[in-house]
Structures are given as C-alpha cells and as structure tokens.
Amino acid sequence: MNELRPEIARIASAADDAERAHALLECSPSMLMTCEGTIRNRLMHAGFRDGLIYLDVELAFLRSARHADEPGLQSVAVEAARGRMRRIMLGLPADGQVDG
C-alpha cells in the first residue's frame, strides 16, 4: 500500500475544516499541482467545498499564461481564496461576515 505524502496525510487526517484549511495553505504550489487528484479526493471525501474552490483558484492561477512585461503580482482571486482559507483556519466565517 502506498503511503500518503505528509502534506496530504495532514489534509486526510484533519479533524475539521480549520485543520484542513491550515494544511492546504502550507502545501507548496508544486504539491498542489502534482497531487491534485489525491488532494481533491480528500477534500471531496471531507465535504470541504471551500477547500475545493481554493484548490481550483490556486491551480487556475498557476496554470495561466504569464507575460514578460507584467509585474509579478498575485491574482485578486488567489488572494481572496487564501483569505477565505485563513479565516476558516482561524474558525471565522469564510465570507468574513460576523453576526452582531
């Protein structure tokens, strides 16, 4: 039987979405691309829809064409997706809305 890479094992063994979000944010871009299928499977199995959206956004950005004359700025969509993961990791609502 194949062992999971440590980064993916963290996602698979996470007790909740906060732990899954933390593990996802610590995955390297290379890991996200190389192990996309396995990561996607673990997120689907856990029902972590926000994690799947995050994965899609990161991978779309990594796979997009780059232009030599553009500054190396991050995509707004990537920053928004990372912000959602950070809020989930902290136990806050993903959308940033706080009741009260």
C-alpha positions as CSV (number, residue, x, y, z in Angstrom):
1,M,0.0,0.0,0.0
2,N,1.3,3.5,-0.8
3,E,1.8,6.0,2.0
4,L,0.4,9.5,1.6
5,R,2.9,12.3,1.4
6,P,3.0,14.1,4.8
7,E,1.2,17.2,3.4
8,I,-1.7,15.1,2.1
9,A,-1.8,13.0,5.2
10,R,-2.4,16.2,7.2
11,I,-5.4,17.0,5.0
12,A,-6.7,13.5,5.2
13,S,-6.3,13.2,9.0
14,A,-7.6,16.7,9.8
15,A,-10.3,16.8,12.4
16,D,-12.2,19.7,10.9
17,D,-12.2,22.3,8.2
18,A,-9.9,24.6,10.2
19,E,-7.2,22.0,10.2
20,R,-7.8,21.2,6.5
21,A,-7.5,24.9,5.6
22,H,-4.2,25.2,7.6
23,A,-2.8,22.1,5.8
24,L,-3.9,23.4,2.4
25,L,-2.3,26.8,2.9
26,E,1.0,25.1,3.8
27,C,1.1,22.9,0.7
28,S,3.6,24.1,-1.9
29,P,2.3,25.0,-5.4
30,S,4.3,22.0,-6.7
31,M,2.4,19.7,-4.3
32,L,-0.9,21.2,-5.3
33,M,-0.2,20.5,-8.9
34,T,1.5,17.1,-8.6
35,C,-1.0,15.6,-6.2
36,E,-4.1,17.4,-7.3
37,G,-6.2,14.3,-7.8
38,T,-5.4,12.9,-4.3
39,I,-5.9,16.3,-2.6
40,R,-9.2,16.8,-4.5
41,N,-10.3,13.3,-3.4
42,R,-9.6,14.0,0.3
43,L,-11.4,17.4,0.2
44,M,-14.4,15.8,-1.5
45,H,-14.5,13.0,0.9
46,A,-14.5,15.5,3.8
47,G,-17.1,17.6,2.2
48,F,-14.8,20.7,2.3
49,R,-16.3,22.7,-0.6
50,D,-14.3,25.8,0.3
51,G,-11.2,23.8,0.1
52,L,-12.1,22.6,-3.4
53,I,-12.8,26.2,-4.5
54,Y,-9.4,27.2,-3.1
55,L,-7.7,24.4,-4.9
56,D,-9.4,25.4,-8.2
57,V,-8.4,29.0,-7.9
58,E,-4.7,28.3,-7.0
59,L,-4.3,25.8,-9.8
60,A,-6.0,28.1,-12.4
61,F,-3.6,30.8,-11.5
62,L,-0.6,28.5,-11.6
63,R,-1.6,27.2,-15.0
64,S,-2.4,30.5,-16.5
65,A,-0.2,32.2,-19.1
66,R,2.3,34.7,-17.9
67,H,3.6,37.8,-19.8
68,A,7.2,39.0,-19.5
69,D,6.1,42.7,-19.3
70,E,3.7,42.2,-16.4
71,P,4.8,42.7,-12.8
72,G,4.8,39.6,-10.6
73,L,1.5,40.5,-8.9
74,Q,-0.8,37.9,-7.4
75,S,-4.3,37.4,-8.8
76,V,-7.0,39.1,-6.8
77,A,-8.9,35.7,-6.9
78,V,-5.9,33.9,-5.4
79,E,-5.6,36.5,-2.6
80,A,-9.4,36.2,-1.9
81,A,-9.2,32.4,-1.9
82,R,-6.3,32.4,0.5
83,G,-8.1,34.9,2.7
84,R,-11.1,32.6,2.9
85,M,-8.8,29.7,3.9
86,R,-7.1,31.9,6.6
87,R,-10.5,32.8,8.0
88,I,-11.6,29.2,8.1
89,M,-8.3,28.2,9.7
90,L,-9.0,30.8,12.5
91,G,-12.5,29.5,13.0
92,L,-14.1,32.6,11.4
93,P,-16.8,32.6,8.7
94,A,-15.2,32.1,5.3
95,D,-17.0,35.1,3.8
96,G,-15.8,37.5,6.6
97,Q,-19.3,38.3,7.8
98,V,-19.6,38.4,11.5
99,D,-23.0,38.4,13.2
100,G,-23.9,41.1,15.5
